[in-house]
Amino acid sequence: MEEINAYHEAGHALLAIVVGARVRHVSLIPEWDDGADRFAEIQVEWPIDQFTTRELHQKMIMVALAGPVAEMIHTGEPYHPGFIGEWASDWQAAWQSAERFISDRQKRMSFLEKATNDLYSLLSQDHYWAALAAIVDELVAHETLDGEQVEQTVQTWL
């Protein structure tokens, strides 16, 4: 279970860096607070003054869906991220961001499905997958990484 969580969080972390956000930390041992049960966590800092509102939400969608997509690639099982319970919070985050610029529910669904497919293609590229796997290795070894450690880990491939 730890390894699959590492792939999930590494997907979020890698895409956050790729789209211009900053990873504050990523962990396989989340703090248990009064919120929803979590098996891992990531904190991302967004430079909101660098993007238009639409760009920001498009990037947030990509980061939200990157965790489920990384799991799909790792397991070899393509699923619809909206139908897997463990990915509900990621799908909800993507859905809410898309709602900011796509009011029609059917068009929003199509947009998110296309974004998922695009991410699948992107993360399947050798250099992105190698960067993601390097994050996974570090996460499994150390359980928690700060943003600087994540950036240093992917430097070789990006």
C-alpha positions in Angstrom: 0.0 0.0 0.0 2.9 2.4 0.8 4.3 2.0 -2.7 1.0 2.8 -4.5 0.5 5.8 -2.2 4.1 6.9 -3.1 3.2 6.7 -6.9 0.0 8.7 -6.2 1.8 11.5 -4.3 4.7 11.5 -6.7 2.3 12.2 -9.5 0.9 15.2 -7.8 4.4 16.5 -6.8 5.9 16.0 -10.3 3.1 17.8 -12.0 3.1 20.6 -9.5 6.7 21.3 -10.4 6.1 20.9 -14.1 3.2 23.5 -14.1 5.1 26.0 -12.1 3.9 25.5 -8.5 6.1 24.8 -5.5 5.9 21.6 -3.5 6.1 22.5 0.2 6.2 18.9 1.3 5.0 15.4 0.4 4.5 12.6 2.9 3.4 9.0 3.2 2.7 9.6 6.9 0.1 12.4 7.0 -1.0 14.2 10.1 -4.3 12.7 11.3 -6.5 15.7 12.0 -10.3 16.0 12.1 -10.4 15.9 8.2 -11.0 13.0 5.9 -9.0 9.8 6.3 -5.8 10.2 4.3 -3.0 7.7 3.6 -0.5 10.4 2.3 -0.5 14.1 1.7 1.1 16.9 -0.3 1.1 20.6 0.2 1.5 22.7 -2.9 2.0 26.5 -3.0 0.6 28.3 -6.0 2.2 31.6 -7.3 -1.3 33.0 -8.0 0.1 36.3 -9.3 1.8 34.5 -12.2 -1.3 33.0 -13.8 -4.7 34.1 -15.0 -7.6 32.6 -13.0 -8.3 30.2 -15.8 -4.6 29.2 -16.1 -4.4 28.6 -12.4 -7.4 26.4 -12.3 -6.2 24.4 -15.4 -2.9 23.8 -13.6 -4.7 22.8 -10.4 -6.7 20.3 -12.4 -3.6 18.8 -13.8 -2.0 18.4 -10.4 -5.2 17.0 -8.9 -5.5 14.3 -11.6 -1.8 13.5 -11.8 -2.0 11.3 -8.6 -4.7 9.0 -10.0 -3.0 8.9 -13.4 0.3 7.9 -11.9 -1.4 5.0 -10.1 -3.1 4.0 -13.3 0.2 3.8 -15.2 1.9 2.0 -12.3 -0.7 -0.6 -12.0 -1.4 -0.9 -15.7 -5.1 -0.4 -15.1 -6.7 2.6 -16.7 -9.8 3.7 -14.8 -12.0 6.7 -14.8 -10.8 8.8 -11.8 -14.3 9.9 -11.0 -15.3 6.3 -10.2 -12.6 5.2 -7.8 -13.4 6.0 -4.2 -9.8 6.5 -3.1 -9.5 9.3 -5.7 -12.7 11.1 -4.8 -11.0 14.1 -3.3 -8.7 14.4 -6.3 -11.6 14.2 -8.7 -13.7 16.7 -6.6 -10.8 19.2 -6.6 -10.5 18.9 -10.4 -14.2 19.1 -10.8 -14.4 22.3 -8.7 -11.5 23.9 -10.5 -13.1 23.1 -13.9 -16.4 24.5 -12.7 -14.7 27.9 -12.4 -14.5 28.2 -16.2 -16.9 25.4 -17.6 -20.4 25.8 -16.3 -22.0 23.0 -18.4 -21.6 19.7 -16.5 -21.2 17.5 -19.6 -18.6 19.8 -21.2 -16.8 19.8 -17.8 -16.8 16.0 -17.7 -15.4 15.8 -21.2 -12.7 18.4 -20.4 -11.6 16.4 -17.3 -11.6 13.1 -19.2 -9.4 14.7 -21.9 -7.1 16.2 -19.3 -6.8 12.7 -17.7 -5.9 11.2 -21.1 -3.4 14.0 -21.8 -1.8 13.4 -18.4 -1.6 9.7 -19.1 0.3 10.4 -22.3 2.5 13.0 -20.6 3.5 10.9 -17.6 4.1 7.8 -19.7 7.0 9.6 -21.5 10.3 8.1 -20.3 11.8 11.2 -18.8 8.6 12.1 -16.8 8.2 8.5 -15.6 11.8 8.4 -14.6 11.4 11.6 -12.6 8.3 10.3 -11.0 9.9 7.0 -10.1 12.8 8.9 -8.5 10.4 10.7 -6.3 8.7 7.4 -5.4 12.1 5.9 -4.4 12.9 8.9 -2.2 9.4 8.8 -0.6 9.5 5.1 0.1 13.0 5.5 1.6 12.3 8.6 3.7 8.5 8.8 4.0 8.5 12.6 3.9 10.3 15.0 1.6 10.3 18.8 1.6 9.9 20.7 -1.6 13.7 21.3 -2.1 14.3 17.5 -1.9 11.6 16.9 -4.5 13.1 19.5 -6.8 16.6 18.1 -6.4 15.3 14.6 -7.1 13.7 15.5 -10.4 16.4 17.9 -11.6 18.1 15.3 -13.8 15.0 14.6 -15.9 13.3 18.0 -16.2 
